[in-house]
Amino acid sequence: MQDRRTFTSAFSTPRCLAAAAPAAGKSKLTHPGKAILAGGLAGGIEICITFPTEYVKTQLQLDEKANPPKYRGVGDCVRQTVQSHGVRGLYRGLSSLVYGSIPKSAVRFGVFRVPQ
């Protein structure tokens, strides 16, 4: 039978994080407006960085149904897109995603942030 004193809850804070956490009541929260702005900015940057891979993935998914397929793989999809539309072609459709992502990230990281 296991000793109850040695059981550690799966939901408790790990010891390495508990040591780094500030003492209770001593945490300083940033102004909510700054947190919302930072969250929105981070979300916008994240989308701009990851969008080309999402674009290529979507093109390849749509190409699976084509007969004959237009692309032979990821590299071919990128090459054909850049040849026909330039590097900006990899960012076609980005604006609509950014317009939704910035407010979502602002609320997610700004309003519902975990106090430190």
DSSP file (Angstrom, degrees, kcal/mol; ACC not computed):
  #  RESIDUE AA STRUCTURE BP1 BP2  ACC     N-H-->O    O-->H-N    N-H-->O    O-->H-N    TCO  KAPPA ALPHA  PHI   PSI    X-CA   Y-CA   Z-CA
    1    1 A M              0   0    0      0, 0.0     2,-0.2     0, 0.0     0, 0.0   0.000 360.0 360.0 360.0 137.9    0.0    0.0    0.0
    2    2 A Q        -     0   0    0      1,-0.1     2,-0.3     2,-0.0     5,-0.0  -0.528 360.0-115.3 -80.9 140.7    1.3    3.4   -0.9
    3    3 A D    >   -     0   0    0     -2,-0.2     3,-1.2     1,-0.1     4,-0.4  -0.602  17.8-142.1 -74.0 129.4    2.0    6.0    1.7
    4    4 A R  G >  S+     0   0    0     -2,-0.3     3,-0.9     1,-0.3    -1,-0.1   0.750  95.4  65.9 -66.0 -24.6   -0.4    9.0    1.3
    5    5 A R  G 3  S+     0   0    0      1,-0.2    -1,-0.3     3,-0.0    -2,-0.0   0.735  98.4  52.4 -72.5 -20.4    2.3   11.5    2.3
    6    6 A T  G <  S+     0   0    0     -3,-1.2     2,-0.3     2,-0.1    -1,-0.2   0.543  83.0 109.2 -91.8  -7.1    4.4   10.7   -0.8
    7    7 A F    <   -     0   0    0     -3,-0.9     2,-0.5    -4,-0.4    -3,-0.0  -0.536  52.0-162.1 -73.1 131.0    1.5   11.3   -3.3
    8    8 A T        -     0   0    0     -2,-0.3    -2,-0.1     4,-0.0     2,-0.0  -0.959  22.2-117.7-113.2 130.9    1.8   14.4   -5.4
    9    9 A S    >   -     0   0    0     -2,-0.5     3,-1.1     1,-0.1     0, 0.0  -0.352  11.3-134.2 -66.3 143.4   -1.2   15.8   -7.1
   10   10 A A  T 3  S+     0   0    0      1,-0.2    -1,-0.1    -2,-0.0    -2,-0.0   0.674 106.3  52.4 -68.7 -16.5   -1.1   15.9  -10.9
   11   11 A F  T 3  S+     0   0    0      2,-0.1    -1,-0.2     3,-0.0     2,-0.1   0.358  84.9 106.3-103.6   3.9   -2.5   19.4  -10.7
   12   12 A S  S <  S-     0   0    0     -3,-1.1     3,-0.1     1,-0.1    -4,-0.0  -0.448  82.1 -94.2 -81.7 159.7    0.0   20.9   -8.3
   13   13 A T        -     0   0    0     -2,-0.1    -1,-0.1     1,-0.1    -2,-0.1  -0.558  45.6-109.7 -72.8 130.2    2.7   23.4   -9.4
   14   14 A P    >>  -     0   0    0      0, 0.0     4,-2.4     0, 0.0     3,-0.7  -0.256  25.4-117.3 -58.6 148.9    5.9   21.6  -10.2
   15   15 A R  H 3> S+     0   0    0      1,-0.3     4,-1.9     2,-0.2     5,-0.2   0.850 113.1  57.3 -59.1 -36.3    8.7   22.4   -7.7
   16   16 A C  H 3> S+     0   0    0      1,-0.2     4,-0.7     2,-0.2    -1,-0.3   0.861 113.1  40.2 -66.0 -33.6   10.9   24.0  -10.3
   17   17 A L  H <> S+     0   0    0     -3,-0.7     4,-1.2     2,-0.2    -2,-0.2   0.829 110.1  58.3 -81.5 -33.4    8.1   26.5  -11.1
   18   18 A A  H  < S+     0   0    0     -4,-2.4    -2,-0.2     1,-0.2     3,-0.2   0.864 104.3  52.4 -64.4 -35.1    7.0   27.0   -7.5
   19   19 A A  H  < S+     0   0    0     -4,-1.9    -1,-0.2     1,-0.2    -2,-0.2   0.832 111.7  45.9 -69.9 -31.3   10.5   28.2   -6.6
   20   20 A A  H  < S+     0   0    0     -4,-0.7    -1,-0.2    -5,-0.2    -2,-0.2   0.649  92.1  99.7 -85.9 -15.4   10.6   30.8   -9.4
   21   21 A A  S  < S-     0   0    0     -4,-1.2     3,-0.1    -3,-0.2    95,-0.0  -0.443  79.7-111.4 -73.7 143.5    7.1   32.1   -8.6
   22   22 A P        -     0   0    0      0, 0.0     5,-0.1     0, 0.0     3,-0.1  -0.297  43.7 -85.7 -69.2 159.4    6.8   35.3   -6.6
   23   23 A A    >   -     0   0    0      1,-0.1     3,-2.0     3,-0.1     4,-0.3  -0.255  59.9 -81.0 -62.6 153.3    5.4   35.2   -3.1
   24   24 A A  T 3  S+     0   0    0      1,-0.3    -1,-0.1     2,-0.1    -3,-0.0  -0.295 116.5  14.0 -59.6 135.1    1.7   35.4   -2.8
   25   25 A G  T 3  S+     0   0    0     -3,-0.1    -1,-0.3     1,-0.1    -2,-0.1   0.401 106.6  90.0  82.7  -3.7    0.4   39.0   -3.0
   26   26 A K    <   +     0   0    0     -3,-2.0     2,-0.2     2,-0.1    -2,-0.1   0.398  54.5 114.1-106.0   1.9    3.6   40.3   -4.4
   27   27 A S        -     0   0    0     -4,-0.3     2,-0.6    -5,-0.1    -6,-0.0  -0.502  56.0-145.2 -77.2 144.1    3.0   39.9   -8.1
   28   28 A K        -     0   0    0     -2,-0.2     2,-0.3    88,-0.1    88,-0.1  -0.936  11.6-153.7-111.0 115.3    2.7   43.1  -10.2
   29   29 A L        -     0   0    0     -2,-0.6     2,-0.1     1,-0.1     0, 0.0  -0.633  16.5-122.7 -86.9 144.7    0.2   42.9  -13.1
   30   30 A T        -     0   0    0     -2,-0.3    -1,-0.1     1,-0.1     5,-0.0  -0.346  43.3 -78.0 -77.9 166.4    0.7   45.1  -16.1
   31   31 A H    >>  -     0   0    0      1,-0.1     4,-2.0    -2,-0.1     3,-0.6  -0.430  40.2-126.7 -63.3 135.7   -1.9   47.5  -17.3
   32   32 A P  H 3> S+     0   0    0      0, 0.0     4,-2.5     0, 0.0     5,-0.2   0.845 108.4  57.3 -56.9 -35.1   -4.7   45.6  -19.1
   33   33 A G  H 3> S+     0   0    0      1,-0.2     4,-2.3     2,-0.2     5,-0.2   0.896 107.1  47.8 -62.8 -40.1   -4.4   47.9  -22.1
   34   34 A K  H <> S+     0   0    0     -3,-0.6     4,-2.8     2,-0.2    -1,-0.2   0.904 111.9  49.9 -66.2 -40.7   -0.7   47.0  -22.5
   35   35 A A  H  X S+     0   0    0     -4,-2.0     4,-2.4     2,-0.2    -2,-0.2   0.898 111.6  48.2 -65.7 -40.1   -1.5   43.3  -22.2
   36   36 A I  H  X S+     0   0    0     -4,-2.5     4,-2.4    74,-0.2    -2,-0.2   0.922 113.4  47.5 -66.1 -43.7   -4.2   43.5  -24.8
   37   37 A L  H  X S+     0   0    0     -4,-2.3     4,-2.4     2,-0.2    -2,-0.2   0.922 113.3  47.9 -62.8 -44.9   -2.0   45.5  -27.2
   38   38 A A  H  X S+     0   0    0     -4,-2.8     4,-2.5     1,-0.2    -2,-0.2   0.897 111.9  50.2 -64.2 -40.3    0.9   43.0  -26.7
   39   39 A G  H  X S+     0   0    0     -4,-2.4     4,-2.3    -5,-0.2    67,-0.2   0.915 111.9  47.2 -64.1 -43.2   -1.4   40.0  -27.2
   40   40 A G  H  X S+     0   0    0     -4,-2.4     4,-2.2     2,-0.2    -2,-0.2   0.907 113.2  48.3 -64.2 -42.1   -2.8   41.5  -30.4
   41   41 A L  H  X S+     0   0    0     -4,-2.4     4,-2.3     2,-0.2     5,-0.2   0.912 111.8  49.4 -64.9 -43.0    0.7   42.3  -31.7
   42   42 A A  H  X S+     0   0    0     -4,-2.5     4,-2.4     1,-0.2    -2,-0.2   0.901 111.0  50.0 -63.7 -40.5    2.0   38.8  -30.9
   43   43 A G  H  X S+     0   0    0     -4,-2.3     4,-2.1     2,-0.2    -1,-0.2   0.898 110.6  49.6 -65.3 -40.2   -1.0   37.2  -32.6
   44   44 A G  H  X S+     0   0    0     -4,-2.2     4,-2.0     2,-0.2    -2,-0.2   0.907 112.6  46.8 -64.5 -42.3   -0.5   39.3  -35.8
   45   45 A I  H  X S+     0   0    0     -4,-2.3     4,-1.9     2,-0.2    -2,-0.2   0.903 109.9  54.2 -66.2 -40.9    3.2   38.5  -35.9
   46   46 A E  H  X S+     0   0    0     -4,-2.4     4,-2.3     1,-0.2     5,-0.2   0.924 109.6  47.0 -59.1 -45.1    2.5   34.8  -35.4
   47   47 A I  H  X S+     0   0    0     -4,-2.1     4,-1.9     1,-0.2    -1,-0.2   0.909 109.8  53.3 -64.9 -41.9    0.0   34.7  -38.3
   48   48 A C  H  < S+     0   0    0     -4,-2.0    -1,-0.2     1,-0.2    -2,-0.2   0.841 113.1  44.3 -63.2 -32.2    2.4   36.5  -40.6
   49   49 A I  H  < S+     0   0    0     -4,-1.9     4,-0.3     1,-0.2    -2,-0.2   0.898 121.1  36.4 -78.4 -41.5    5.2   34.0  -39.8
   50   50 A T  H  X S+     0   0    0     -4,-2.3     4,-1.6    -5,-0.2     3,-0.4   0.602  93.3  88.6 -90.0 -11.0    3.2   30.8  -40.1
   51   51 A F  H  X S+     0   0    0     -4,-1.9     4,-2.9     1,-0.2     5,-0.2   0.885  80.3  57.4 -60.7 -43.7    0.8   31.8  -43.0
   52   52 A P  H  > S+     0   0    0      0, 0.0     4,-2.3     0, 0.0    -1,-0.2   0.890 108.5  47.7 -57.1 -38.1    3.0   30.6  -45.9
   53   53 A T  H  > S+     0   0    0     -3,-0.4     4,-2.3    -4,-0.3    -2,-0.2   0.893 112.9  48.3 -68.8 -37.3    3.1   27.1  -44.6
   54   54 A E  H  X S+     0   0    0     -4,-1.6     4,-2.4     2,-0.2    -1,-0.2   0.885 110.7  52.2 -66.9 -37.9   -0.6   27.1  -44.0
   55   55 A Y  H  X S+     0   0    0     -4,-2.9     4,-2.4    35,-0.2    -2,-0.2   0.938 111.3  45.4 -62.0 -47.9   -1.2   28.4  -47.5
   56   56 A V  H  X S+     0   0    0     -4,-2.3     4,-2.4     1,-0.2     5,-0.2   0.907 112.0  52.6 -64.2 -41.7    1.0   25.7  -49.1
   57   57 A K  H  X S+     0   0    0     -4,-2.3     4,-2.1     1,-0.2    -1,-0.2   0.920 110.8  47.2 -59.4 -44.3   -0.8   23.0  -47.0
   58   58 A T  H  X S+     0   0    0     -4,-2.4     4,-2.4     2,-0.2    -1,-0.2   0.906 110.5  51.7 -65.4 -41.6   -4.2   24.2  -48.1
   59   59 A Q  H  X S+     0   0    0     -4,-2.4     4,-1.8     1,-0.2    -1,-0.2   0.903 111.0  48.0 -61.6 -40.8   -3.1   24.3  -51.7
   60   60 A L  H  X S+     0   0    0     -4,-2.4     4,-0.9     2,-0.2    -1,-0.2   0.860 110.3  52.1 -69.4 -34.8   -1.9   20.7  -51.5
   61   61 A Q  H  < S+     0   0    0     -4,-2.1     3,-0.5     1,-0.2     4,-0.4   0.909 112.4  45.3 -66.1 -40.8   -5.1   19.6  -49.8
   62   62 A L  H >< S+     0   0    0     -4,-2.4     3,-0.9     1,-0.2     4,-0.3   0.834 108.4  58.4 -69.4 -31.2   -7.2   21.2  -52.6
   63   63 A D  H >< S+     0   0    0     -4,-1.8     3,-0.9     1,-0.2    -1,-0.2   0.696  87.2  76.2 -72.6 -19.7   -4.9   19.7  -55.2
   64   64 A E  T 3< S+     0   0    0     -4,-0.9    -1,-0.2    -3,-0.5    -2,-0.2   0.833  96.3  48.2 -60.6 -31.4   -5.5   16.1  -54.0
   65   65 A K  T <  S+     0   0    0     -3,-0.9    -1,-0.2    -4,-0.4    -2,-0.2   0.627  91.7 101.6 -84.6 -14.3   -8.9   16.2  -55.7
   66   66 A A  S <  S-     0   0    0     -3,-0.9    -3,-0.0    -4,-0.3     0, 0.0  -0.409  70.9-128.3 -74.7 146.8   -7.6   17.5  -59.0
   67   67 A N  S    S+     0   0    0      1,-0.4    -3,-0.0    -2,-0.1    -2,-0.0  -0.888 101.0  20.7-134.5 104.6   -7.1   15.2  -61.9
   68   68 A P  S    S-     0   0    0      0, 0.0    -1,-0.4     0, 0.0    -3,-0.0   0.542 105.6-122.0 -82.7 155.8   -4.2   15.6  -62.9
   69   69 A P        -     0   0    0      0, 0.0    -5,-0.1     0, 0.0    -2,-0.1  -0.325  10.0-148.1 -64.4 145.9   -2.7   17.1  -59.9
   70   70 A K  S    S+     0   0    0     -7,-0.1     2,-0.3   -10,-0.1   -10,-0.1   0.811  78.7  49.4 -83.0 -32.8   -1.1   20.5  -60.3
   71   71 A Y        -     0   0    0    -12,-0.1     3,-0.1     1,-0.1    -1,-0.1  -0.835  57.1-159.5-114.6 146.9    1.7   20.1  -57.7
   72   72 A R  S    S-     0   0    0     -2,-0.3     2,-0.3     1,-0.3    -1,-0.1   0.540  73.5 -43.7 -95.8 -10.4    4.2   17.3  -57.2
   73   73 A G  S  > S-     0   0    0      1,-0.1     4,-2.1     0, 0.0    -1,-0.3  -0.981  77.6 -56.7 169.0-171.3    4.9   18.2  -53.5
   74   74 A V  H  > S+     0   0    0     -2,-0.3     4,-2.4     1,-0.2     5,-0.2   0.941 128.3  47.4 -61.9 -50.6    5.6   21.1  -51.1
   75   75 A G  H  > S+     0   0    0      1,-0.2     4,-2.7     2,-0.2    -1,-0.2   0.892 112.2  50.1 -60.4 -40.8    8.7   22.4  -52.9
   76   76 A D  H  > S+     0   0    0      2,-0.2     4,-2.7     1,-0.2     5,-0.2   0.889 109.5  51.6 -65.6 -39.0    6.9   22.3  -56.3
   77   77 A C  H  X S+     0   0    0     -4,-2.1     4,-2.2     2,-0.2    -2,-0.2   0.930 112.5  45.2 -62.9 -45.8    3.9   24.2  -54.8
   78   78 A V  H  X S+     0   0    0     -4,-2.4     4,-2.6     2,-0.2     5,-0.2   0.934 114.1  49.9 -62.9 -45.6    6.1   26.9  -53.4
   79   79 A R  H  X S+     0   0    0     -4,-2.7     4,-2.4     1,-0.2    -2,-0.2   0.929 113.0  45.0 -60.8 -47.5    8.1   27.2  -56.7
   80   80 A Q  H  X S+     0   0    0     -4,-2.7     4,-2.2     2,-0.2     5,-0.2   0.885 113.5  50.3 -66.1 -38.0    5.0   27.5  -58.9
   81   81 A T  H  X S+     0   0    0     -4,-2.2     4,-2.7    -5,-0.2     5,-0.4   0.931 113.1  45.4 -65.8 -44.5    3.4   30.0  -56.5
   82   82 A V  H  X S+     0   0    0     -4,-2.6     4,-1.6     3,-0.2    -2,-0.2   0.881 113.6  50.5 -67.1 -37.7    6.5   32.2  -56.4
   83   83 A Q  H  < S+     0   0    0     -4,-2.4    -1,-0.2    -5,-0.2    -2,-0.2   0.892 119.5  35.3 -66.6 -39.2    7.0   31.9  -60.2
   84   84 A S  H  < S+     0   0    0     -4,-2.2    -2,-0.2    -5,-0.2    -1,-0.2   0.826 138.4  12.9 -87.7 -30.9    3.4   32.9  -61.0
   85   85 A H  H  < S-     0   0    0     -4,-2.7     3,-0.3     1,-0.3    -3,-0.2   0.418  98.7-122.3-125.8  -0.7    2.6   35.4  -58.3
   86   86 A G    ><  -     0   0    0     -4,-1.6     3,-1.6    -5,-0.4     4,-0.4  -0.209  54.8 -52.7  79.8-179.9    6.0   36.3  -56.7
   87   87 A V  G >  S+     0   0    0      1,-0.3     3,-1.6     2,-0.2     4,-0.3   0.829 135.6  66.5 -62.5 -31.1    6.8   35.9  -53.0
   88   88 A R  G >  S+     0   0    0      1,-0.3     3,-1.5    -3,-0.3    -1,-0.3   0.733  85.0  73.8 -62.7 -20.1    3.7   37.9  -52.2
   89   89 A G  G X  S+     0   0    0     -3,-1.6     3,-1.3     1,-0.3    -1,-0.3   0.800  86.4  61.8 -63.1 -28.3    1.7   35.0  -53.7
   90   90 A L  G <  S+     0   0    0     -3,-1.6    -1,-0.3    -4,-0.4   -35,-0.2   0.626 104.2  50.5 -71.1 -12.1    2.5   33.0  -50.5
   91   91 A Y  G X  S+     0   0    0     -3,-1.5     3,-2.0    -4,-0.3     4,-0.3   0.191  74.9 136.9-110.8  14.1    0.6   35.6  -48.5
   92   92 A R  T <  S+     0   0    0     -3,-1.3    -3,-0.1     1,-0.3    -4,-0.0  -0.469  77.2  17.5 -64.1 127.3   -2.6   35.7  -50.6
   93   93 A G  T 3> S+     0   0    0     -2,-0.2     4,-0.9     3,-0.0    -1,-0.3   0.446  88.2 122.0  91.4   1.7   -5.5   35.7  -48.2
   94   94 A L  H <>  +     0   0    0     -3,-2.0     4,-2.4     1,-0.2     3,-0.4   0.880  62.3  63.8 -64.2 -39.5   -3.5   36.8  -45.2
   95   95 A S  H  > S+     0   0    0     -4,-0.3     4,-2.4     1,-0.3    -1,-0.2   0.886 100.2  50.2 -59.1 -42.8   -5.4   40.0  -44.5
   96   96 A S  H  > S+     0   0    0     -3,-0.2     4,-0.9     1,-0.2    -1,-0.3   0.870 112.9  47.4 -65.4 -34.0   -8.7   38.3  -43.7
   97   97 A L  H  X S+     0   0    0     -4,-0.9     4,-2.1    -3,-0.4     3,-0.2   0.885 111.6  49.9 -72.8 -38.3   -6.9   35.9  -41.2
   98   98 A V  H  X S+     0   0    0     -4,-2.4     4,-2.4     1,-0.2    -2,-0.2   0.901 104.3  58.7 -66.8 -40.6   -5.0   38.8  -39.6
   99   99 A Y  H  < S+     0   0    0     -4,-2.4    -1,-0.2     1,-0.2    -2,-0.2   0.818 115.4  36.0 -60.7 -29.8   -8.2   40.8  -39.1
  100  100 A G  H  X S+     0   0    0     -4,-0.9     4,-1.3    -3,-0.2    -1,-0.2   0.771 115.4  55.1 -89.7 -29.0   -9.7   38.0  -37.1
  101  101 A S  H  X S+     0   0    0     -4,-2.1     4,-2.9     2,-0.2     5,-0.3   0.877  99.3  58.3 -74.8 -38.7   -6.5   36.9  -35.4
  102  102 A I  H  X S+     0   0    0     -4,-2.4     4,-2.4     1,-0.2     5,-0.2   0.951 110.5  40.8 -61.9 -51.4   -5.4   40.1  -33.8
  103  103 A P  H  > S+     0   0    0      0, 0.0     4,-2.2     0, 0.0     5,-0.2   0.899 115.5  52.7 -64.1 -36.5   -8.6   40.7  -31.7
  104  104 A K  H  X S+     0   0    0     -4,-1.3     4,-2.5     1,-0.2    -2,-0.2   0.938 113.5  42.3 -62.7 -46.4   -8.7   37.0  -30.8
  105  105 A S  H  X S+     0   0    0     -4,-2.9     4,-2.9     2,-0.2     5,-0.5   0.859 110.8  56.9 -69.5 -35.2   -5.1   37.0  -29.5
  106  106 A A  H  X>S+     0   0    0     -4,-2.4     4,-1.8    -5,-0.3     5,-0.6   0.928 113.8  38.9 -61.4 -44.5   -5.6   40.3  -27.8
  107  107 A V  I  X>S+     0   0    0     -4,-2.2     5,-1.7     3,-0.2     4,-1.3   0.923 117.4  50.1 -71.4 -43.6   -8.5   38.9  -25.8
  108  108 A R  I  <5S+     0   0    0     -4,-2.5    -2,-0.2    -5,-0.2    -3,-0.2   0.928 125.8  24.2 -62.7 -47.2   -6.9   35.6  -25.2
  109  109 A F  I  <5S+     0   0    0     -4,-2.9    -1,-0.2    -5,-0.1    -2,-0.2   0.700 128.7  43.7 -94.2 -20.9   -3.5   36.8  -24.0
  110  110 A G  I  <5S+     0   0    0     -4,-1.8     3,-0.4    -5,-0.5   -74,-0.2   0.904 124.3  24.5 -91.7 -45.9   -4.5   40.3  -22.7
  111  111 A V  I  <<S+     0   0    0     -4,-1.3    -3,-0.2    -5,-0.6    -4,-0.1   0.894 127.6  41.7 -88.2 -43.9   -7.7   39.7  -20.8
  112  112 A F  S   <S+     0   0    0     -5,-1.7    -1,-0.2    -4,-0.1     2,-0.1  -0.173  82.8 141.1 -99.4  40.3   -7.5   36.1  -19.8
  113  113 A R        -     0   0    0     -3,-0.4    -4,-0.1    -2,-0.1    -3,-0.1  -0.450  56.4-113.1 -80.9 156.2   -3.8   36.1  -18.9
  114  114 A V        -     0   0    0     -2,-0.1    -1,-0.1    -5,-0.1    -2,-0.1  -0.779  34.1-118.0 -88.3 125.2   -2.5   34.1  -15.9
  115  115 A P              0   0    0      0, 0.0   -86,-0.1     0, 0.0    -1,-0.0  -0.366 360.0 360.0 -63.1 141.7   -1.2   36.4  -13.2
  116  116 A Q              0   0    0    -88,-0.1   -88,-0.1   -95,-0.0   -87,-0.0   0.409 360.0 360.0-100.3 360.0    2.5   36.0  -12.4
